[in-house]
Every structure is written in C-alpha cells, then in structure tokens.
Amino acid sequence: MNNKIKALLYNFLGFGTIFIIVYILLMHYSGLTRLWLPITSFVVGTILAPKFQAIKTQSGEKIFMKWIFIKGIKQL
C-alpha cells in the first residue's frame, strides 16, 4: 500500500476515534444540543488528533507523525 494512502487512513482513524469519543462524552455530560454537539466535537477532534504525513526522503518515502502530546516529530 502506498505511504500517502496509509498516512491518509491514519489521519482518518485518529480523527474519527477522537471525534466519536468526544461526541459521546459531550452528549452525556454537557448541555450542548443540535448543531453545537458535532461542531464542538469536530473542533476538539481536529486539535487533539495526531497528524500523519508521507514525505519523500533520500532513503525513500516515510511516514511522520506530529501530536500535541508527544514532543517533536516521530517517524513510523
């Protein structure tokens, strides 16, 4: 599988997981209703989700990850 596709899938899975968890938590423990619930979940998910990117290096294409809970950029 292409590394760019892997990075896209990792981004989707990371965001989707955090979005669903935040959505469920907000649904049960906050007073948000209607459109505010998914909008708030989207913003929080966008901020907290790890970011993956496929970059071409001298030794080939590699996937890198940046996340606010980890210092620096990690290579996968």
C-alpha positions in Angstrom: 0.0 0.0 0.0 1.2 3.5 -0.8 2.6 5.5 2.1 0.4 8.5 1.2 -2.7 6.3 1.5 -1.5 4.9 4.8 -1.0 8.4 6.1 -4.5 9.4 5.0 -6.0 6.4 6.7 -4.1 7.0 9.9 -5.3 10.6 9.9 -8.9 9.5 9.4 -8.7 6.8 12.1 -7.1 9.1 14.6 -9.6 11.9 14.0 -12.6 9.6 13.8 -11.7 7.9 17.1 -11.3 11.1 19.0 -14.4 12.6 17.4 -16.6 9.7 18.4 -15.2 9.7 22.0 -15.7 13.4 22.4 -19.1 13.3 20.8 -20.3 10.6 23.2 -18.8 12.3 26.2 -20.4 15.7 25.3 -23.7 14.1 24.6 -23.9 12.6 28.1 -22.1 15.2 30.2 -22.9 18.6 28.6 -25.9 20.6 27.7 -25.0 21.0 24.1 -27.7 20.3 21.6 -28.4 20.1 17.9 -25.6 21.5 15.7 -23.3 22.6 18.6 -22.6 19.0 19.6 -21.0 17.9 16.3 -19.3 21.2 15.7 -17.6 21.1 19.2 -16.6 17.5 18.7 -15.1 18.4 15.3 -13.0 21.3 16.7 -11.8 19.2 19.6 -11.1 16.2 17.4 -9.1 18.4 14.9 -7.0 19.9 17.7 -6.3 16.6 19.6 -5.9 14.2 16.7 -2.4 13.2 15.6 -1.2 14.4 12.2 0.4 12.0 9.8 2.3 12.9 6.6 4.2 10.9 4.0 7.4 12.6 3.0 10.0 11.6 0.4 13.5 11.4 1.9 16.8 10.3 0.4 16.2 6.8 1.6 12.7 6.6 0.3 9.2 7.7 1.3 8.5 7.6 5.0 5.5 8.4 7.3 6.0 11.0 10.0 3.6 11.9 12.9 3.2 15.0 14.9 1.0 15.1 18.0 0.5 17.7 20.7 1.1 15.0 23.4 4.4 14.0 22.0 7.4 16.3 21.8 8.8 16.6 18.3 8.1 14.7 15.2 8.2 10.8 15.2 9.0 8.6 12.2 6.8 5.5 11.8 
